[in-house]
Amino acid sequence: MTRVEVEVVNELGLHLRAAARFVEEAGRWPCQITVSTTGPAVDGKSLLALSSLLARRGATLNILCDGPDADAAAAALQALVASGFPATGGR
């Protein structure tokens, strides 16, 4: 089990596009991923659940990964959030 904390740095917070990027990255890992701010943890692989956090810029995300590749998953998700969810591809 690996737990990391990371501050949401992008201006719009964890808006739908950023949450979709998080869910896409989380889906690449075989471990269970949960995310919380100040309330209950939600499934980090669910766009609806993740967007329900309403995490604004400056909020701290607590990411918990449990299972195979938990350390690598936590590091990848922490880096994604810390980078501000940069655009990919043609977007």
FENNORHU-V977867 format. One record per residue. PSI is psi as a letter, one per 20 degrees, with the letter a starting at -180 (NA if undefined). OMEGA is omega in whole degrees, -180 to 180 (* if undefined). Layout:
PSI/OMEGA + PSI/OMEGA
//
This chain:
p/-180 + p/179 + p/175 + q/174 + q/178 + q/179 + p/175 + o/-174 + i/-178 + q/-172 + h/-176 + j/-179 + b/-179 + m/179 + r/-173 + g/-179 + g/178 + g/178 + h/178 + h/177 + g/178 + g/-179 + h/178 + g/179 + g/-179 + h/-179 + i/179 + i/-174 + q/-178 + i/-177 + r/175 + p/-178 + p/175 + q/-177 + q/176 + r/172 + e/178 + i/-177 + b/-180 + q/178 + q/178 + r/179 + o/-179 + i/178 + j/-179 + o/180 + g/-180 + g/-180 + g/-178 + g/-180 + h/179 + i/179 + h/-179 + l/-177 + o/180 + r/176 + p/-179 + i/178 + q/176 + p/174 + p/173 + o/-176 + p/179 + p/179 + p/-177 + p/179 + a/-178 + p/178 + k/-178 + g/-179 + g/-179 + g/179 + g/-180 + g/180 + g/-180 + g/-179 + h/177 + g/179 + h/180 + g/-179 + g/-179 + h/-180 + i/-179 + j/178 + m/-177 + q/180 + q/177 + r/175 + c/-176 + j/-177 + NA/*
//
